[in-house]
Amino acid sequence: MPTPHRDFENLRVFGHPLIQLKLTRARDRHTPHLEFRRLLNEIAGLMTYEVSRGFPTRDVDVETPLERTTGTVLAKPVTLVPILRAGIGMTEGILNVMSEARVGHIGIYRDEQSLQPVAYYAKFPPDIADGPVLLIDPMLATGGSAIHAAGELKRRGCRDIRLICLVCAPEGVRALADAHPDLPIFTAALDRQLNEKGYILPGLGDAGDRIFGTQ
């Protein structure tokens, strides 16, 4: 179970040893992109069990080979929204656990000079506001992309939004809390700080490049 962080009300940090083991391997600069991609998906899948806790459910009748009984299904549709492109690297791991989820996409990149988010694409299910939304991005650095993405989702009526990220910086957590205080953040690690280029320290490098082998 993730632990609420003492300094940030909106932050939940996973201390589970399997998550921390995989995160350590993902941080290693010598980890090849194929293994890095696999590790991100595995971590995302492990985190999903707790992130989805509290999703509304309803009872249904189900017929086993022996008799009729009562089972449980999700009461509302769940939508995954990876922030392109790095968020794609965690989506498969979540779908392995929650295959019934739909997948929307939002494309945002960070201008390397201003460090401000630049949006270029958005595609969501028309009824996305009818159920929980998991916003996915491996890194929460300045917070600009997550703030913009959450704003786009809220403009479409979404109210139950939860962010899943691997590592985050205090600057990004604080910025997201100021802009969207109702949005919980689930992460494997709160790192030390951002450097002058807006990269997380110690971090794990450029997640997009490491996922797709483009560094």
Backbone torsions as a table, in degrees:
resi	resn	phi	psi	omega
1	MET	NA	134.8	179.8
2	PRO	-70.0	149.9	-177.6
3	THR	-101.9	129.9	174.4
4	PRO	-61.2	136.7	-179.2
5	HIS	-81.6	138.5	-174.7
6	ARG	-67.3	-25.1	-176.6
7	ASP	-97.3	-15.0	-176.6
8	PHE	-135.8	114.1	-177.9
9	GLU	-63.5	-29.3	-174.8
10	ASN	-87.9	1.4	-171.3
11	LEU	-109.0	132.6	174.6
12	ARG	-122.9	125.7	-174.7
13	VAL	-113.9	128.5	178.8
14	PHE	-85.4	119.5	176.4
15	GLY	-103.3	8.4	-177.1
16	HIS	-55.9	133.6	-175.3
17	PRO	-60.6	-33.8	178.9
18	LEU	-68.3	-39.3	177.2
19	ILE	-65.5	-43.7	-178.6
20	GLN	-68.1	-35.7	176.2
21	LEU	-61.5	-47.7	-178.6
22	LYS	-68.5	-35.8	177.6
23	LEU	-64.3	-40.4	178.5
24	THR	-59.9	-42.5	178.4
25	ARG	-68.3	-34.9	178.5
26	ALA	-68.6	-32.7	179.7
27	ARG	-67.7	-29.8	-174.0
28	ASP	-61.2	122.4	-177.8
29	ARG	-63.2	-18.7	-178.0
30	HIS	-89.6	-3.9	178.3
31	THR	-70.2	121.6	-178.5
32	PRO	-67.7	159.1	-171.6
33	HIS	-63.0	-33.1	178.9
34	LEU	-62.7	-44.8	178.7
35	GLU	-70.6	-37.4	178.7
36	PHE	-58.8	-46.3	-180.0
37	ARG	-61.8	-42.1	178.8
38	ARG	-64.2	-41.7	-179.7
39	LEU	-62.7	-42.1	179.4
40	LEU	-61.3	-43.1	179.2
41	ASN	-65.7	-38.7	179.2
42	GLU	-66.1	-43.0	178.7
43	ILE	-63.4	-44.4	-179.5
44	ALA	-60.9	-41.2	178.3
45	GLY	-63.6	-42.3	178.5
46	LEU	-64.1	-38.1	-178.9
47	MET	-70.2	-28.2	-173.6
48	THR	-61.6	-32.5	-179.3
49	TYR	-55.5	-43.1	-178.1
50	GLU	-86.7	-34.2	179.7
51	VAL	-61.0	-34.7	-177.4
52	SER	-85.9	-1.5	179.1
53	ARG	-59.6	132.9	-179.5
54	GLY	93.5	-4.3	173.6
55	PHE	-58.2	137.0	-179.7
56	PRO	-66.1	141.9	179.8
57	THR	-129.0	167.3	173.7
58	ARG	-142.8	155.6	179.2
59	ASP	-82.8	145.2	174.7
60	VAL	-137.5	155.6	173.7
61	ASP	-83.7	139.8	177.6
62	VAL	-140.2	140.4	-178.9
63	GLU	-104.1	114.3	176.5
64	THR	-81.5	173.7	175.1
65	PRO	-60.9	-14.4	-175.4
66	LEU	-112.5	-33.9	-177.3
67	GLU	-166.3	175.7	178.4
68	ARG	-92.1	140.2	-179.5
69	THR	-146.1	-176.2	-179.6
70	THR	-111.0	132.8	176.9
71	GLY	-122.4	-172.7	-176.1
72	THR	-130.5	137.8	173.4
73	VAL	-133.3	163.2	175.8
74	LEU	-67.5	136.3	-176.1
75	ALA	-81.9	-21.5	-176.9
76	LYS	-133.6	151.3	179.7
77	PRO	-67.8	140.4	177.6
78	VAL	-106.6	136.1	179.9
79	THR	-122.7	129.7	172.8
80	LEU	-93.4	134.4	178.4
81	VAL	-128.1	89.8	173.9
82	PRO	-72.7	139.3	172.6
83	ILE	-84.0	117.4	-177.9
84	LEU	-67.8	143.6	2.4
85	ARG	-101.6	-21.4	-170.6
86	ALA	-64.9	-30.1	-179.5
87	GLY	-60.9	-24.9	177.4
88	ILE	-59.5	-31.6	-176.3
89	GLY	-68.4	-9.3	177.8
90	MET	-113.8	-10.1	-170.8
91	THR	-69.7	-40.9	-178.9
92	GLU	-61.3	-37.9	179.2
93	GLY	-62.9	-36.0	177.9
94	ILE	-73.7	-40.0	178.8
95	LEU	-64.9	-29.0	176.6
96	ASN	-63.3	-27.7	179.6
97	VAL	-94.0	-33.7	-173.6
98	MET	-131.0	71.1	-172.1
99	SER	-66.8	-20.0	-178.8
100	GLU	-79.5	-7.6	-179.3
101	ALA	-67.4	147.9	170.5
102	ARG	-90.1	165.1	-178.7
103	VAL	-128.4	115.5	168.8
104	GLY	-97.4	173.7	179.2
105	HIS	-140.4	144.6	171.5
106	ILE	-136.7	126.9	-177.8
107	GLY	-100.4	119.6	179.8
108	ILE	-141.7	133.5	171.1
109	TYR	-125.3	159.2	-177.2
110	ARG	-98.9	123.7	174.7
111	ASP	-64.3	122.9	-173.1
112	GLU	-71.0	-16.6	177.7
113	GLN	-88.3	-53.0	-176.4
114	SER	-86.9	-18.2	-174.2
115	LEU	64.5	16.6	180.0
116	GLN	-93.4	149.8	-179.3
117	PRO	-73.9	143.1	176.0
118	VAL	-124.6	116.3	-178.3
119	ALA	-88.4	141.0	179.9
120	TYR	-137.3	-6.1	-177.4
121	TYR	-162.1	145.5	173.4
122	ALA	-155.5	130.5	177.7
123	LYS	-147.6	116.5	-175.7
124	PHE	-131.1	155.9	170.4
125	PRO	-60.1	143.6	-177.2
126	PRO	-62.5	-26.5	-179.2
127	ASP	-104.5	30.3	-175.4
128	ILE	-57.2	-29.5	-177.4
129	ALA	-74.9	-6.9	-176.3
130	ASP	-77.9	-9.8	-177.7
131	GLY	-153.4	-176.4	-178.4
132	PRO	-65.4	150.7	177.2
133	VAL	-124.6	129.6	173.6
134	LEU	-103.9	111.7	177.0
135	LEU	-87.2	128.8	-168.6
136	ILE	-123.0	126.5	174.1
137	ASP	-159.2	128.7	-177.5
138	PRO	-60.3	-32.0	-173.0
139	MET	-122.4	132.9	168.4
140	LEU	-113.7	96.6	-174.2
141	ALA	-98.6	-90.9	177.4
142	THR	-75.4	-23.6	-178.2
143	GLY	93.1	-6.7	-174.7
144	GLY	-60.2	-46.2	-178.2
145	SER	-65.6	-44.2	-179.4
146	ALA	-65.4	-39.2	178.6
147	ILE	-62.9	-45.2	179.7
148	HIS	-64.1	-45.8	-178.8
149	ALA	-61.9	-44.2	178.5
150	ALA	-62.3	-38.0	177.1
151	GLY	-62.9	-41.7	177.7
152	GLU	-63.1	-41.4	179.7
153	LEU	-66.7	-41.2	179.3
154	LYS	-66.8	-33.6	176.9
155	ARG	-65.4	-20.7	176.6
156	ARG	-95.9	11.0	173.7
157	GLY	93.3	1.7	-178.4
158	CYS	-70.0	136.1	180.0
159	ARG	-123.8	-26.6	178.3
160	ASP	-103.4	90.6	-177.6
161	ILE	-120.2	133.8	179.1
162	ARG	-132.8	131.7	-179.3
163	LEU	-96.5	130.9	173.7
164	ILE	-112.7	124.3	176.3
165	CYS	-142.0	158.0	178.9
166	LEU	-78.0	-54.4	-179.8
167	VAL	-133.4	152.6	179.6
168	CYS	-142.5	160.3	176.9
169	ALA	-107.6	149.6	178.8
170	PRO	-55.2	-35.9	-179.0
171	GLU	-62.1	-41.3	-179.7
172	GLY	-71.7	-40.7	177.9
173	VAL	-60.2	-44.0	-179.0
174	ARG	-65.7	-42.6	-179.2
175	ALA	-65.0	-42.2	179.6
176	LEU	-67.5	-37.8	177.8
177	ALA	-64.6	-38.1	178.7
178	ASP	-66.9	-40.3	-176.8
179	ALA	-80.9	-37.4	-176.5
180	HIS	-138.5	75.7	-175.5
181	PRO	-64.3	-15.1	-179.5
182	ASP	-90.0	2.1	-173.9
183	LEU	-102.3	112.4	178.9
184	PRO	-76.2	146.5	178.1
185	ILE	-114.1	127.9	176.1
186	PHE	-112.9	125.2	-175.0
187	THR	-142.6	160.4	174.6
188	ALA	-88.4	-19.9	-178.7
189	ALA	-161.2	138.0	167.2
190	LEU	-98.2	109.6	-177.1
191	ASP	-83.7	-178.8	-167.7
192	ARG	-73.1	-51.9	-172.5
193	GLN	-171.7	177.8	171.2
194	LEU	-97.8	148.6	171.5
195	ASN	-88.6	-175.0	-174.7
196	GLU	-66.6	-17.0	177.8
197	LYS	-97.0	4.2	179.0
198	GLY	81.8	18.4	176.3
199	TYR	-94.5	146.2	-177.9
200	ILE	-75.8	136.1	175.2
201	LEU	-116.2	130.0	0.6
202	PRO	-74.6	-24.5	172.8
203	GLY	62.1	-159.6	176.3
204	LEU	-145.4	24.1	178.6
205	GLY	83.1	-163.1	178.0
206	ASP	-80.7	106.1	-174.4
207	ALA	-61.1	-40.9	179.8
208	GLY	-60.1	-46.7	178.8
209	ASP	-63.0	-39.8	-177.2
210	ARG	-73.8	-30.4	176.8
211	ILE	-67.6	-45.0	-171.4
212	PHE	-102.0	2.2	176.2
213	GLY	69.5	35.0	-176.3
214	THR	-107.3	6.0	-179.1
215	GLN	-75.2	NA	NA
